[in-house]
């Protein structure tokens, strides 16, 4: 893939070859990409995808790089880093580019005394990633407050409603296709900033107890399972009861304070992380009879990675 047909300047697009993916992920794990492109505008993203499709080149989209584990041998194809980061407030609506940090959206809402997104105070990642996985906490999700999602479907830009995206617990239909989030419009309500600060302070304190700054992790590795009677069980509690915190494999291990976090303690390989995850699942199946489902997306070619 040459990209010689692309005429955008460096303000819209940055192209690199054979660069490691690890620095673009919160895990800090991932081998080289054949080509990596950082797209800063809607037009740049559209042109890059058009070129990839015409060249029949496989591609991987990255936002903030959380909830992602990339194999040590990297990605044979194109990695697109979504850097569309605009953010504007219109009355009770906030319009944010998919590459904008979700925490910055929360702060913008706070500055304008707009309530409804306090639950996301410390959720890592970008707006695009949050929409794709319907990120949430404390009983709320981003799908609850989105009113318009602009997508790149193939090479066409289309506005969709939340109903069209099939939001469910940690899920949207975007996990089933290659459509790319370009922009999201959220609707909030006028709120009292002091009360918002109180709520966000409580949420942030709870999350702070689960993690440490600078920790190389993808966040919760497994979804909270939903039982046959509709009851949701915390995966972290199941894992702690199963003794998962003691699991170590090379540079990877379970977080000392939150049993649903796998941590890269330094130099961990993707294979080591997966072996830790497999043992975590095994212990919960053995102790509780529940099969955990991964929340983290794993991008790996087993044939090239070797035994995991």
N, C-alpha and C positions, 0 to 999 in steps of 0.2 A: 504494500500500500504506500503510495508516494506522497499523497496530500499536495502534490504540486498544483492541483486545480484550486486549492483554497487560496483566496486572495485577502483574507482578513489580516489586520495588523495585530501586533502583540497586545494591544489593549483589549482585544476580544478573544484571543486564542494563543496559548503557549503549547508548543509541541516538543516532546522529548522522546528519545529512543533508548531502549534497553536500560530503563531506570527501575530501581526496586520499588515495589508497591508498598512495602512496610511503612515508610514515613507517612503514607496517606491513610493509614488505619490506626485505630486506637489500640489495637493489639500489638502494633509494632512488629508484625509478622507478614511476610509476603515477598516472594522472589520477583524477578524483573518482568516488566511488560515489554512486548515487542515495540509497541508505540503507546505513549501516554499523552493525552491531550487535556489541557485545562481550558474549559470553555466558559467565558465570562459573560456572554450575551446569548439571547434567544437565537439570534441569527447564526452565531458561531456554532451553537449546539446543533442546529438544524443542518448546517452544511457538513459538519463532521459526520453526523449520522447518515446523511445522504451519501457521502463518499464511502462510508463503511458498508452500506447496503449494496451500492453499485459494485464494490470490490468483493462482495461476499465474504467480508472479514468478520469474524466473531468479535463481539465487544462486551465489555463489562462497565457498568456505570457505578461510580463512587461519589458519595456526597461527603459526609463527615468521616466516613470510614468506621463508624461504630456498627455493632451487630454484624461484623464481617470477619471471616477468617479466610485468608488467601494462602494457597499452598506455597511451599518453599521453592518450588521450581518456577513459580510465577504464573503468568498468564500468556498463552500463545495467542496473541491478537491485539486488539485495541482496548485500552482502558481510558474511559472518559471521566474526568473529574468535573462535576457540575459546580461552577463558581458563579452562578447567577444569583447575586446576593442583595438585590434591591429590596427596600423595605419602606413602606409608606402607610400613614394612618389617615383614613378618610372617615371622620365621624366615629361611629362605633365599629367600623370595618378596618382590618389591617390586611394589606396586600404584601406578600413576601415572596421573593424569588426562592426557588427550590434549594439554592445553595446557601441561603441565609441560615445562620445558627438559630436553632429553636429558642435558645436562651435569650437571644437578642430580641426576638418577637415578644417574649414574656416581659422583658424590660421595657420595650416600647409601650406595651399595654399598661404597665405600671405607671410609666411617666404620664400617660394620658388618662389615668384612673379608669381603665377599662377592665372589667372583671370577667372571668370565665376561663382563663388560661393559667390560673395560679398553679394548677396541678403539674404543669410542665416546667416548674422553676428550675429543676436540675436534671432534666432528661437530656442526655448527650445527643449530638448529631444535628443534622440539618432538617429544614422543613420538608424537603423532598423525601428523605429517608423516613421521617416521622409519618408522612402521609402514606407511603408505601406499606409500612408495617403497622399503621394505625396505632402509633405509640401513645402510651397513656400511663397514668398512675392515680392511685387513690380513687379508683372508680370512674375516672373520666378518661376520654381519649380525644385525639385531635379530630377524628371524624365527627365528633359531636359538635364541633364549633366551626367546621369548614362549610362554606356555602358554594364555592366555585373552585375547581381544580383545573388549571390549564396544563394540557398534556401535549407531548410530541408523540403522535401515533404514527409510526413509520416515519414519514417526512412531513406530515401535515400537523399543524397546530390546531387543537380542538379544546373547547371549554366543556367540562363535564360537571355534573352535580354529584354530591356525595352518594345519592341513591344509585347512580350508575357505577360506582366503584365497589359496591358490595362490602362496605366496612363491617368487620366483625372483630372479635377479640384478637388483637395483634395480627390482623389480616386485612388485606384489600385485594381486589382482583388484579391489582398491579403486580402481585407476586406470581401471577399466572401468565403474564405476557411481557413484552419488551417495551411497553409504553413508558415514557419518561415524564416525570413531573417537572414542569417548567416554573409554575407559579401557583400559589394558593391564596385564596381570599377567606379570611376568618371573620366571623361576626361575634362581637362581645356585647357586654352591657355596661352602662355607667356604674361605677362602683366607688366605694369609699377606700381611699388609698391606705389609710391606717389599718382597716380591716384586711385589705389585701396583703399588706406587709406582714400582718400577724399570721395569716394563713400560709403565706409563702415561707415565712420563717419556720413554722412548724414542719412543713414539707421538707425544706432544705435540711433541717436538723435531723429528721429521720433518715434521709438519704446520706447525709454526711457520716452517720454511724456505720454505713455499709461500705464505704470506700475511702480511699486516701488520694490526695492530689498526686498527680504524676503516675498513678497506677496504670499499667498497661493491661487493659482488659476490654472485652467487648460488651461489658455489662452482663445482665442476666443471660446465661447460656441457654436455659430451657424455659419454655412457656409454663405458666401455672396451669396444671391440668384441670379440666372440667369433668367431673364425675357424671355417671349416668343420671343421677337425680338433679343435675344442673348445678351442683355445688362446686365452687372453685376452690382448689387447694393450693397453698403457696408451695411452689417447687422448692424454695429455699428451706422451708421447714421439713419437707420430706427428705431432702438431702442431708440436712443436719442430723435428723433422727437416724439416718442410715450410716452415719459416720463418715460422710464425704469429705469433711474438712482435712482429713489426714492424707488425702490422695495426692501423690506427687509423681511426676514423670519428667526427668531431666530438668529443664528450666521452667516447666509448667506445673502449676498446682492450684488447688482450690483456695480461695480467699479465706484468711483466718477469721474474718468477721461476718462473711456472707457466703453460705455454702453453695449459692447458685452462680457465683462468679469464678471463672477460671482466670488466673493471673499469669502473665508472662513475667517471671521473676528475673529475667535477663537471659537472652540468647535462646529462648524457647523456640522450638520448631512447631510448625503446624501439625505435624504428625504426633508430637508429644501432647499437644493440646487435645487432639482427637482421642488419644489413648486415655487421657484423664476423663474426657467426656464419656467415653464408652464405659469406664469403670463406675462413674457416677450413676449412669443409667442402670447398670447391672445391679448396683446396690439397692436402688429404689425399687426395682422390679422384684428383687429378692425379699426386701423387708416389707414393702407395702402393696406389691402386686400391681403397681401402676407403671406404665411405660411413658417416660417423659419424651416430649417432642422439642426438638431444637428450635430456639428463637433466632440464633445466630445463623446467618447464611454462610455456608461453606463452599468455597470456590477452589476446587482441587481436581487434578487429573490423577486418579489412583495409579494408572499405568506408569506415569512418570515419577510419582512421588515414592513408589516402593511400598513396602509394608507399613501399615499404620495401626 
